[in-house]
Amino acid sequence: MSLTAKHLKEFLQNVSDDTIITNEQGEDFIHIICDDTLILSTKKPIGFCHRSGGYVYPSVVGGYSGYSIELDEDLLDFEFTYFKYDKNDKPLNIGDYVDVDATEDNLDFCGSVIEYRDEYVVVVDQENNHFCIEPKNITKVNE
């Protein structure tokens, strides 16, 4: 039997607001999704699934890279798109406004993420110039 929100609310009625909630290993929940299903995860999602459009988490099954909760399936690399994270470990999404650090090849500038290309993030500046930037040189501005 699955735990329902009703049962969870009843269980939490007598729990202090300051009570820390972890998994069985004492790990914090770092990713919470609440739509048709409440998902509490101790793992950061690594991408979006091409079939379900939902989050993909690291797989624990050998030979697979990701796991889709919606599909209840382990996934291979080609079945999802990996996230890119900025230097502060925030996910970079298409359309995000970002600050780009100066490098040997470029001055610092601001722009928008327009696509992912291999291990790079493509950022377009205000003059419509396109740059392939390593995520470690990017700071996400908007949330």
VEXGU-998193 format. One record per atom (N, C-alpha, C): residue number from 1; residue in one letter; atom name; x, y, z. Coordinates in steps of 0.02 Angstrom, whole numbers, m for minus. Last residue first. Layout:
BEGIN
[rec NUM; 'A'; 'CA'; [X; Y; Z]]
...
//
This chain:
BEGIN
[rec 143; 'E'; 'N'; [804; 1654; m551]]
[rec 143; 'E'; 'CA'; [783; 1591; m519]]
[rec 143; 'E'; 'C'; [723; 1563; m554]]
[rec 142; 'N'; 'N'; [942; 1731; m638]]
[rec 142; 'N'; 'CA'; [872; 1725; m620]]
[rec 142; 'N'; 'C'; [857; 1658; m589]]
[rec 141; 'V'; 'N'; [1082; 1701; m648]]
[rec 141; 'V'; 'CA'; [1058; 1763; m618]]
[rec 141; 'V'; 'C'; [986; 1757; m595]]
[rec 140; 'K'; 'N'; [1211; 1582; m633]]
[rec 140; 'K'; 'CA'; [1140; 1594; m650]]
[rec 140; 'K'; 'C'; [1116; 1656; m613]]
[rec 139; 'T'; 'N'; [1369; 1597; m694]]
[rec 139; 'T'; 'CA'; [1329; 1608; m634]]
[rec 139; 'T'; 'C'; [1259; 1624; m656]]
[rec 138; 'I'; 'N'; [1500; 1502; m769]]
[rec 138; 'I'; 'CA'; [1435; 1534; m774]]
[rec 138; 'I'; 'C'; [1402; 1541; m705]]
[rec 137; 'N'; 'N'; [1607; 1420; m777]]
[rec 137; 'N'; 'CA'; [1620; 1492; m787]]
[rec 137; 'N'; 'C'; [1555; 1533; m790]]
[rec 136; 'K'; 'N'; [1564; 1291; m772]]
[rec 136; 'K'; 'CA'; [1601; 1315; m714]]
[rec 136; 'K'; 'C'; [1616; 1390; m718]]
[rec 135; 'P'; 'N'; [1511; 1266; m901]]
[rec 135; 'P'; 'CA'; [1466; 1285; m847]]
[rec 135; 'P'; 'C'; [1502; 1312; m785]]
[rec 134; 'E'; 'N'; [1600; 1340; m1034]]
[rec 134; 'E'; 'CA'; [1598; 1287; m984]]
[rec 134; 'E'; 'C'; [1555; 1309; m926]]
[rec 133; 'I'; 'N'; [1518; 1399; m1180]]
[rec 133; 'I'; 'CA'; [1549; 1414; m1115]]
[rec 133; 'I'; 'C'; [1546; 1352; m1071]]
[rec 132; 'C'; 'N'; [1512; 1462; m1335]]
[rec 132; 'C'; 'CA'; [1510; 1398; m1300]]
[rec 132; 'C'; 'C'; [1551; 1405; m1237]]
[rec 131; 'F'; 'N'; [1418; 1602; m1388]]
[rec 131; 'F'; 'CA'; [1479; 1577; m1357]]
[rec 131; 'F'; 'C'; [1466; 1509; m1325]]
[rec 130; 'H'; 'N'; [1360; 1717; m1509]]
[rec 130; 'H'; 'CA'; [1351; 1653; m1475]]
[rec 130; 'H'; 'C'; [1418; 1627; m1450]]
[rec 129; 'N'; 'N'; [1292; 1880; m1513]]
[rec 129; 'N'; 'CA'; [1351; 1838; m1522]]
[rec 129; 'N'; 'C'; [1341; 1775; m1481]]
[rec 128; 'N'; 'N'; [1192; 1975; m1495]]
[rec 128; 'N'; 'CA'; [1176; 1914; m1532]]
[rec 128; 'N'; 'C'; [1238; 1874; m1552]]
[rec 127; 'E'; 'N'; [1221; 2070; m1405]]
[rec 127; 'E'; 'CA'; [1235; 2087; m1475]]
[rec 127; 'E'; 'C'; [1224; 2028; m1521]]
[rec 126; 'Q'; 'N'; [1202; 2013; m1282]]
[rec 126; 'Q'; 'CA'; [1153; 2063; m1304]]
[rec 126; 'Q'; 'C'; [1163; 2086; m1376]]
[rec 125; 'D'; 'N'; [1245; 1836; m1311]]
[rec 125; 'D'; 'CA'; [1249; 1900; m1276]]
[rec 125; 'D'; 'C'; [1199; 1950; m1306]]
[rec 124; 'V'; 'N'; [1203; 1669; m1279]]
[rec 124; 'V'; 'CA'; [1200; 1724; m1328]]
[rec 124; 'V'; 'C'; [1202; 1789; m1289]]
[rec 123; 'V'; 'N'; [1284; 1519; m1243]]
[rec 123; 'V'; 'CA'; [1256; 1581; m1215]]
[rec 123; 'V'; 'C'; [1259; 1634; m1270]]
[rec 122; 'V'; 'N'; [1281; 1349; m1226]]
[rec 122; 'V'; 'CA'; [1286; 1403; m1275]]
[rec 122; 'V'; 'C'; [1248; 1463; m1247]]
[rec 121; 'V'; 'N'; [1383; 1251; m1127]]
[rec 121; 'V'; 'CA'; [1319; 1286; m1129]]
[rec 121; 'V'; 'C'; [1327; 1343; m1179]]
[rec 120; 'Y'; 'N'; [1467; 1092; m1153]]
[rec 120; 'Y'; 'CA'; [1462; 1165; m1150]]
[rec 120; 'Y'; 'C'; [1390; 1189; m1149]]
[rec 119; 'E'; 'N'; [1481; 960; m1179]]
[rec 119; 'E'; 'CA'; [1490; 980; m1110]]
[rec 119; 'E'; 'C'; [1484; 1056; m1100]]
[rec 118; 'D'; 'N'; [1364; 969; m1308]]
[rec 118; 'D'; 'CA'; [1411; 924; m1274]]
[rec 118; 'D'; 'C'; [1418; 947; m1201]]
[rec 117; 'R'; 'N'; [1276; 1106; m1288]]
[rec 117; 'R'; 'CA'; [1316; 1075; m1342]]
[rec 117; 'R'; 'C'; [1372; 1035; m1308]]
[rec 116; 'Y'; 'N'; [1118; 1174; m1257]]
[rec 116; 'Y'; 'CA'; [1174; 1136; m1231]]
[rec 116; 'Y'; 'C'; [1211; 1106; m1291]]
[rec 115; 'E'; 'N'; [1056; 1344; m1282]]
[rec 115; 'E'; 'CA'; [1059; 1272; m1296]]
[rec 115; 'E'; 'C'; [1117; 1241; m1258]]
[rec 114; 'I'; 'N'; [1044; 1470; m1227]]
[rec 114; 'I'; 'CA'; [1000; 1453; m1283]]
[rec 114; 'I'; 'C'; [1002; 1379; m1301]]
[rec 113; 'V'; 'N'; [1051; 1579; m1092]]
[rec 113; 'V'; 'CA'; [1065; 1511; m1114]]
[rec 113; 'V'; 'C'; [1017; 1494; m1170]]
[rec 112; 'S'; 'N'; [1099; 1750; m1115]]
[rec 112; 'S'; 'CA'; [1047; 1700; m1103]]
[rec 112; 'S'; 'C'; [1069; 1632; m1130]]
[rec 111; 'G'; 'N'; [1214; 1861; m1030]]
[rec 111; 'G'; 'CA'; [1178; 1835; m1087]]
[rec 111; 'G'; 'C'; [1126; 1784; m1066]]
[rec 110; 'C'; 'N'; [1356; 1964; m995]]
[rec 110; 'C'; 'CA'; [1291; 1936; m976]]
[rec 110; 'C'; 'C'; [1257; 1910; m1039]]
[rec 109; 'F'; 'N'; [1536; 1942; m974]]
[rec 109; 'F'; 'CA'; [1476; 1970; m1006]]
[rec 109; 'F'; 'C'; [1414; 1936; m977]]
[rec 108; 'D'; 'N'; [1714; 1960; m971]]
[rec 108; 'D'; 'CA'; [1652; 1940; m938]]
[rec 108; 'D'; 'C'; [1593; 1975; m973]]
[rec 107; 'L'; 'N'; [1803; 1920; m1124]]
[rec 107; 'L'; 'CA'; [1789; 1963; m1067]]
[rec 107; 'L'; 'C'; [1726; 1937; m1033]]
[rec 106; 'N'; 'N'; [1890; 1770; m1177]]
[rec 106; 'N'; 'CA'; [1833; 1816; m1177]]
[rec 106; 'N'; 'C'; [1833; 1862; m1116]]
[rec 105; 'D'; 'N'; [2002; 1688; m1166]]
[rec 105; 'D'; 'CA'; [1976; 1704; m1233]]
[rec 105; 'D'; 'C'; [1922; 1758; m1234]]
[rec 104; 'E'; 'N'; [2029; 1670; m1033]]
[rec 104; 'E'; 'CA'; [2084; 1692; m1076]]
[rec 104; 'E'; 'C'; [2059; 1716; m1144]]
[rec 103; 'T'; 'N'; [1876; 1742; m964]]
[rec 103; 'T'; 'CA'; [1924; 1687; m974]]
[rec 103; 'T'; 'C'; [1982; 1714; m1016]]
[rec 102; 'A'; 'N'; [1756; 1809; m851]]
[rec 102; 'A'; 'CA'; [1808; 1820; m900]]
[rec 102; 'A'; 'C'; [1854; 1758; m904]]
[rec 101; 'D'; 'N'; [1596; 1726; m828]]
[rec 101; 'D'; 'CA'; [1661; 1751; m804]]
[rec 101; 'D'; 'C'; [1708; 1763; m862]]
[rec 100; 'V'; 'N'; [1435; 1777; m863]]
[rec 100; 'V'; 'CA'; [1490; 1734; m884]]
[rec 100; 'V'; 'C'; [1555; 1766; m862]]
[rec 99; 'D'; 'N'; [1274; 1768; m795]]
[rec 99; 'D'; 'CA'; [1337; 1807; m798]]
[rec 99; 'D'; 'C'; [1392; 1757; m816]]
[rec 98; 'V'; 'N'; [1114; 1736; m873]]
[rec 98; 'V'; 'CA'; [1174; 1716; m838]]
[rec 98; 'V'; 'C'; [1229; 1769; m843]]
[rec 97; 'Y'; 'N'; [948; 1686; m883]]
[rec 97; 'Y'; 'CA'; [993; 1742; m890]]
[rec 97; 'Y'; 'C'; [1053; 1728; m846]]
[rec 96; 'D'; 'N'; [879; 1543; m964]]
[rec 96; 'D'; 'CA'; [905; 1575; m904]]
[rec 96; 'D'; 'C'; [952; 1632; m922]]
[rec 95; 'G'; 'N'; [847; 1479; m1083]]
[rec 95; 'G'; 'CA'; [813; 1542; m1068]]
[rec 95; 'G'; 'C'; [838; 1577; m1006]]
[rec 94; 'I'; 'N'; [869; 1317; m1024]]
[rec 94; 'I'; 'CA'; [863; 1359; m1083]]
[rec 94; 'I'; 'C'; [822; 1421; m1064]]
[rec 93; 'N'; 'N'; [949; 1311; m862]]
[rec 93; 'N'; 'CA'; [896; 1294; m909]]
[rec 93; 'N'; 'C'; [897; 1340; m969]]
[rec 92; 'L'; 'N'; [1058; 1248; m747]]
[rec 92; 'L'; 'CA'; [1052; 1297; m802]]
[rec 92; 'L'; 'C'; [1000; 1272; m852]]
[rec 91; 'P'; 'N'; [1046; 1227; m571]]
[rec 91; 'P'; 'CA'; [1035; 1201; m639]]
[rec 91; 'P'; 'C'; [1027; 1258; m689]]
[rec 90; 'K'; 'N'; [1183; 1274; m467]]
[rec 90; 'K'; 'CA'; [1113; 1286; m486]]
[rec 90; 'K'; 'C'; [1103; 1261; m557]]
[rec 89; 'D'; 'N'; [1314; 1271; m421]]
[rec 89; 'D'; 'CA'; [1276; 1209; m421]]
[rec 89; 'D'; 'C'; [1201; 1220; m432]]
[rec 88; 'N'; 'N'; [1386; 1381; m448]]
[rec 88; 'N'; 'CA'; [1355; 1378; m382]]
[rec 88; 'N'; 'C'; [1309; 1318; m375]]
[rec 87; 'K'; 'N'; [1422; 1370; m580]]
[rec 87; 'K'; 'CA'; [1475; 1362; m530]]
[rec 87; 'K'; 'C'; [1449; 1361; m458]]
[rec 86; 'D'; 'N'; [1280; 1277; m648]]
[rec 86; 'D'; 'CA'; [1327; 1333; m646]]
[rec 86; 'D'; 'C'; [1378; 1322; m589]]
[rec 85; 'Y'; 'N'; [1250; 1124; m735]]
[rec 85; 'Y'; 'CA'; [1247; 1163; m673]]
[rec 85; 'Y'; 'C'; [1299; 1218; m674]]
[rec 84; 'K'; 'N'; [1144; 1043; m850]]
[rec 84; 'K'; 'CA'; [1208; 1078; m839]]
[rec 84; 'K'; 'C'; [1199; 1121; m777]]
[rec 83; 'F'; 'N'; [1064; 885; m862]]
[rec 83; 'F'; 'CA'; [1066; 954; m841]]
[rec 83; 'F'; 'C'; [1138; 979; m843]]
[rec 82; 'Y'; 'N'; [1046; 776; m1003]]
[rec 82; 'Y'; 'CA'; [1079; 794; m941]]
[rec 82; 'Y'; 'C'; [1072; 868; m926]]
[rec 81; 'T'; 'N'; [905; 706; m1069]]
[rec 81; 'T'; 'CA'; [952; 761; m1077]]
[rec 81; 'T'; 'C'; [980; 778; m1008]]
[rec 80; 'F'; 'N'; [876; 531; m1111]]
[rec 80; 'F'; 'CA'; [864; 592; m1072]]
[rec 80; 'F'; 'C'; [918; 644; m1087]]
[rec 79; 'E'; 'N'; [911; 424; m1186]]
[rec 79; 'E'; 'CA'; [840; 430; m1169]]
[rec 79; 'E'; 'C'; [824; 492; m1127]]
[rec 78; 'F'; 'N'; [1045; 408; m1204]]
[rec 78; 'F'; 'CA'; [1009; 439; m1259]]
[rec 78; 'F'; 'C'; [935; 450; m1243]]
[rec 77; 'D'; 'N'; [1087; 340; m1084]]
[rec 77; 'D'; 'CA'; [1104; 411; m1096]]
[rec 77; 'D'; 'C'; [1061; 444; m1149]]
[rec 76; 'L'; 'N'; [949; 239; m1023]]
[rec 76; 'L'; 'CA'; [1015; 247; m1054]]
[rec 76; 'L'; 'C'; [1025; 321; m1071]]
[rec 75; 'L'; 'N'; [860; 212; m870]]
[rec 75; 'L'; 'CA'; [868; 242; m936]]
[rec 75; 'L'; 'C'; [941; 243; m958]]
[rec 74; 'D'; 'N'; [739; 116; m782]]
[rec 74; 'D'; 'CA'; [807; 141; m787]]
[rec 74; 'D'; 'C'; [818; 162; m860]]
[rec 73; 'E'; 'N'; [571; 160; m741]]
[rec 73; 'E'; 'CA'; [619; 126; m784]]
[rec 73; 'E'; 'C'; [688; 158; m777]]
[rec 72; 'D'; 'N'; [451; 224; m709]]
[rec 72; 'D'; 'CA'; [475; 168; m667]]
[rec 72; 'D'; 'C'; [524; 125; m708]]
[rec 71; 'L'; 'N'; [408; 338; m768]]
[rec 71; 'L'; 'CA'; [407; 277; m809]]
[rec 71; 'L'; 'C'; [423; 215; m768]]
[rec 70; 'E'; 'N'; [424; 427; m659]]
[rec 70; 'E'; 'CA'; [360; 423; m695]]
[rec 70; 'E'; 'C'; [354; 359; m736]]
[rec 69; 'I'; 'N'; [558; 409; m625]]
[rec 69; 'I'; 'CA'; [506; 389; m577]]
[rec 69; 'I'; 'C'; [439; 380; m613]]
[rec 68; 'S'; 'N'; [691; 353; m715]]
[rec 68; 'S'; 'CA'; [632; 395; m720]]
[rec 68; 'S'; 'C'; [579; 368; m672]]
[rec 67; 'Y'; 'N'; [866; 356; m697]]
[rec 67; 'Y'; 'CA'; [803; 323; m678]]
[rec 67; 'Y'; 'C'; [746; 373; m682]]
[rec 66; 'G'; 'N'; [1021; 334; m790]]
[rec 66; 'G'; 'CA'; [969; 371; m755]]
[rec 66; 'G'; 'C'; [909; 328; m739]]
[rec 65; 'S'; 'N'; [1114; 244; m844]]
[rec 65; 'S'; 'CA'; [1137; 308; m817]]
[rec 65; 'S'; 'C'; [1085; 342; m774]]
[rec 64; 'Y'; 'N'; [1153; 69; m838]]
[rec 64; 'Y'; 'CA'; [1106; 123; m849]]
[rec 64; 'Y'; 'C'; [1132; 187; m816]]
[rec 63; 'G'; 'N'; [1249; m21; m800]]
[rec 63; 'G'; 'CA'; [1235; m15; m871]]
[rec 63; 'G'; 'C'; [1186; 41; m888]]
[rec 62; 'G'; 'N'; [1175; m64; m643]]
[rec 62; 'G'; 'CA'; [1233; m64; m688]]
[rec 62; 'G'; 'C'; [1212; m60; m761]]
[rec 61; 'V'; 'N'; [1069; 43; m557]]
[rec 61; 'V'; 'CA'; [1073; m19; m595]]
[rec 61; 'V'; 'C'; [1131; m14; m644]]
[rec 60; 'V'; 'N'; [1044; 160; m502]]
[rec 60; 'V'; 'CA'; [1085; 116; m461]]
[rec 60; 'V'; 'C'; [1095; 49; m496]]
[rec 59; 'S'; 'N'; [1043; 318; m586]]
[rec 59; 'S'; 'CA'; [1022; 248; m581]]
[rec 59; 'S'; 'C'; [1070; 211; m535]]
[rec 58; 'P'; 'N'; [998; 484; m538]]
[rec 58; 'P'; 'CA'; [1050; 434; m552]]
[rec 58; 'P'; 'C'; [1024; 363; m541]]
[rec 57; 'Y'; 'N'; [841; 538; m613]]
[rec 57; 'Y'; 'CA'; [887; 533; m557]]
[rec 57; 'Y'; 'C'; [941; 482; m573]]
[rec 56; 'V'; 'N'; [749; 650; m709]]
[rec 56; 'V'; 'CA'; [787; 588; m709]]
[rec 56; 'V'; 'C'; [838; 591; m652]]
[rec 55; 'Y'; 'N'; [585; 724; m715]]
[rec 55; 'Y'; 'CA'; [654; 723; m692]]
[rec 55; 'Y'; 'C'; [684; 653; m697]]
[rec 54; 'G'; 'N'; [483; 711; m866]]
[rec 54; 'G'; 'CA'; [496; 718; m794]]
[rec 54; 'G'; 'C'; [570; 716; m779]]
[rec 53; 'G'; 'N'; [455; 681; m993]]
[rec 53; 'G'; 'CA'; [464; 752; m979]]
[rec 53; 'G'; 'C'; [480; 764; m906]]
[rec 52; 'S'; 'N'; [444; 551; m1040]]
[rec 52; 'S'; 'CA'; [394; 575; m990]]
[rec 52; 'S'; 'C'; [398; 650; m979]]
[rec 51; 'R'; 'N'; [544; 544; m1143]]
[rec 51; 'R'; 'CA'; [477; 515; m1151]]
[rec 51; 'R'; 'C'; [426; 545; m1103]]
[rec 50; 'H'; 'N'; [661; 608; m1101]]
[rec 50; 'H'; 'CA'; [632; 625; m1167]]
[rec 50; 'H'; 'C'; [561; 600; m1174]]
[rec 49; 'C'; 'N'; [685; 674; m938]]
[rec 49; 'C'; 'CA'; [671; 616; m980]]
[rec 49; 'C'; 'C'; [638; 638; m1045]]
[rec 48; 'F'; 'N'; [815; 781; m886]]
[rec 48; 'F'; 'CA'; [745; 774; m903]]
[rec 48; 'F'; 'C'; [736; 715; m950]]
[rec 47; 'G'; 'N'; [939; 759; m752]]
[rec 47; 'G'; 'CA'; [915; 778; m818]]
[rec 47; 'G'; 'C'; [840; 772; m824]]
[rec 46; 'I'; 'N'; [974; 728; m625]]
[rec 46; 'I'; 'CA'; [1029; 738; m672]]
[rec 46; 'I'; 'C'; [1006; 759; m741]]
[rec 45; 'P'; 'N'; [920; 781; m462]]
[rec 45; 'P'; 'CA'; [906; 755; m529]]
[rec 45; 'P'; 'C'; [964; 772; m576]]
[rec 44; 'K'; 'N'; [1003; 732; m314]]
[rec 44; 'K'; 'CA'; [988; 787; m359]]
[rec 44; 'K'; 'C'; [973; 757; m428]]
[rec 43; 'K'; 'N'; [935; 629; m188]]
[rec 43; 'K'; 'CA'; [980; 637; m245]]
[rec 43; 'K'; 'C'; [956; 694; m289]]
[rec 42; 'T'; 'N'; [838; 612; m99]]
[rec 42; 'T'; 'CA'; [903; 631; m71]]
[rec 42; 'T'; 'C'; [955; 641; m126]]
[rec 41; 'S'; 'N'; [672; 667; m128]]
[rec 41; 'S'; 'CA'; [732; 632; m152]]
[rec 41; 'S'; 'C'; [794; 658; m116]]
[rec 40; 'L'; 'N'; [504; 643; m127]]
[rec 40; 'L'; 'CA'; [558; 669; m86]]
[rec 40; 'L'; 'C'; [621; 632; m105]]
[rec 39; 'I'; 'N'; [361; 678; m213]]
[rec 39; 'I'; 'CA'; [424; 641; m218]]
[rec 39; 'I'; 'C'; [476; 678; m176]]
[rec 38; 'L'; 'N'; [193; 659; m227]]
[rec 38; 'L'; 'CA'; [243; 693; m187]]
[rec 38; 'L'; 'C'; [306; 650; m189]]
[rec 37; 'T'; 'N'; [101; 669; m378]]
[rec 37; 'T'; 'CA'; [136; 627; m330]]
[rec 37; 'T'; 'C'; [186; 670; m292]]
[rec 36; 'D'; 'N'; [53; 769; m453]]
[rec 36; 'D'; 'CA'; [7; 714; m438]]
[rec 36; 'D'; 'C'; [35; 668; m384]]
[rec 35; 'D'; 'N'; [166; 861; m376]]
[rec 35; 'D'; 'CA'; [113; 872; m426]]
[rec 35; 'D'; 'C'; [60; 819; m412]]
[rec 34; 'C'; 'N'; [304; 906; m304]]
[rec 34; 'C'; 'CA'; [236; 893; m284]]
[rec 34; 'C'; 'C'; [189; 912; m340]]
[rec 33; 'I'; 'N'; [469; 864; m263]]
[rec 33; 'I'; 'CA'; [421; 878; m317]]
[rec 33; 'I'; 'C'; [352; 863; m290]]
[rec 32; 'I'; 'N'; [624; 904; m198]]
[rec 32; 'I'; 'CA'; [555; 888; m182]]
[rec 32; 'I'; 'C'; [511; 910; m240]]
[rec 31; 'H'; 'N'; [785; 869; m154]]
[rec 31; 'H'; 'CA'; [742; 883; m212]]
[rec 31; 'H'; 'C'; [672; 858; m197]]
[rec 30; 'I'; 'N'; [849; 836; m40]]
[rec 30; 'I'; 'CA'; [872; 896; m75]]
[rec 30; 'I'; 'C'; [831; 913; m136]]
[rec 29; 'F'; 'N'; [837; 775; 116]]
[rec 29; 'F'; 'CA'; [800; 776; 54]]
[rec 29; 'F'; 'C'; [818; 842; 19]]
[rec 28; 'D'; 'N'; [988; 716; 195]]
[rec 28; 'D'; 'CA'; [935; 766; 185]]
[rec 28; 'D'; 'C'; [900; 757; 119]]
[rec 27; 'E'; 'N'; [1019; 557; 267]]
[rec 27; 'E'; 'CA'; [1031; 605; 213]]
[rec 27; 'E'; 'C'; [972; 653; 207]]
[rec 26; 'G'; 'N'; [1007; 453; 355]]
[rec 26; 'G'; 'CA'; [1019; 519; 383]]
[rec 26; 'G'; 'C'; [1034; 572; 331]]
[rec 25; 'Q'; 'N'; [968; 338; 297]]
[rec 25; 'Q'; 'CA'; [1040; 346; 304]]
[rec 25; 'Q'; 'C'; [1058; 415; 334]]
[rec 24; 'E'; 'N'; [831; 347; 283]]
[rec 24; 'E'; 'CA'; [856; 298; 331]]
[rec 24; 'E'; 'C'; [932; 303; 342]]
[rec 23; 'N'; 'N'; [813; 528; 264]]
[rec 23; 'N'; 'CA'; [800; 458; 245]]
[rec 23; 'N'; 'C'; [832; 412; 297]]
[rec 22; 'T'; 'N'; [741; 654; 374]]
[rec 22; 'T'; 'CA'; [793; 627; 331]]
[rec 22; 'T'; 'C'; [771; 558; 306]]
[rec 21; 'I'; 'N'; [685; 798; 451]]
[rec 21; 'I'; 'CA'; [663; 738; 414]]
[rec 21; 'I'; 'C'; [719; 717; 367]]
[rec 20; 'I'; 'N'; [683; 871; 609]]
[rec 20; 'I'; 'CA'; [721; 861; 547]]
[rec 20; 'I'; 'C'; [699; 796; 516]]
[rec 19; 'T'; 'N'; [565; 973; 687]]
[rec 19; 'T'; 'CA'; [590; 906; 677]]
[rec 19; 'T'; 'C'; [624; 900; 609]]
[rec 18; 'D'; 'N'; [503; 1093; 706]]
[rec 18; 'D'; 'CA'; [576; 1094; 703]]
[rec 18; 'D'; 'C'; [606; 1025; 692]]
[rec 17; 'D'; 'N'; [369; 1067; 724]]
[rec 17; 'D'; 'CA'; [389; 1101; 662]]
[rec 17; 'D'; 'C'; [465; 1101; 652]]
[rec 16; 'S'; 'N'; [340; 904; 795]]
[rec 16; 'S'; 'CA'; [361; 974; 802]]
[rec 16; 'S'; 'C'; [382; 1002; 734]]
[rec 15; 'V'; 'N'; [202; 801; 763]]
[rec 15; 'V'; 'CA'; [273; 811; 755]]
[rec 15; 'V'; 'C'; [288; 886; 758]]
[rec 14; 'N'; 'N'; [70; 769; 758]]
[rec 14; 'N'; 'CA'; [100; 774; 824]]
[rec 14; 'N'; 'C'; [176; 784; 822]]
[rec 13; 'Q'; 'N'; [42; 765; 620]]
[rec 13; 'Q'; 'CA'; [4; 809; 664]]
[rec 13; 'Q'; 'C'; [40; 821; 731]]
[rec 12; 'L'; 'N'; [103; 672; 537]]
[rec 12; 'L'; 'CA'; [141; 731; 554]]
[rec 12; 'L'; 'C'; [105; 779; 602]]
[rec 11; 'F'; 'N'; [4; 575; 517]]
[rec 11; 'F'; 'CA'; [65; 556; 552]]
[rec 11; 'F'; 'C'; [102; 618; 577]]
[rec 10; 'E'; 'N'; [m88; 649; 442]]
[rec 10; 'E'; 'CA'; [m107; 622; 507]]
[rec 10; 'E'; 'C'; [m46; 605; 548]]
[rec 9; 'K'; 'N'; [m10; 672; 327]]
[rec 9; 'K'; 'CA'; [m33; 728; 368]]
[rec 9; 'K'; 'C'; [m53; 705; 437]]
[rec 8; 'L'; 'N'; [4; 539; 281]]
[rec 8; 'L'; 'CA'; [63; 577; 300]]
[rec 8; 'L'; 'C'; [44; 636; 345]]
[rec 7; 'H'; 'N'; [m128; 506; 249]]
[rec 7; 'H'; 'CA'; [m93; 469; 301]]
[rec 7; 'H'; 'C'; [m32; 507; 327]]
[rec 6; 'K'; 'N'; [m149; 601; 146]]
[rec 6; 'K'; 'CA'; [m193; 599; 205]]
[rec 6; 'K'; 'C'; [m157; 564; 263]]
[rec 5; 'A'; 'N'; [m56; 565; 50]]
[rec 5; 'A'; 'CA'; [m48; 629; 84]]
[rec 5; 'A'; 'C'; [m90; 631; 148]]
[rec 4; 'T'; 'N'; [m16; 389; 69]]
[rec 4; 'T'; 'CA'; [m54; 445; 40]]
[rec 4; 'T'; 'C'; [m40; 508; 80]]
[rec 3; 'L'; 'N'; [92; 259; 29]]
[rec 3; 'L'; 'CA'; [78; 311; 78]]
[rec 3; 'L'; 'C'; [41; 368; 42]]
[rec 2; 'S'; 'N'; [30; 108; m44]]
[rec 2; 'S'; 'CA'; [67; 170; m48]]
[rec 2; 'S'; 'C'; [45; 219; 7]]
[rec 1; 'M'; 'N'; [42; m59; 0]]
[rec 1; 'M'; 'CA'; [0; 0; 0]]
[rec 1; 'M'; 'C'; [44; 62; 0]]
//
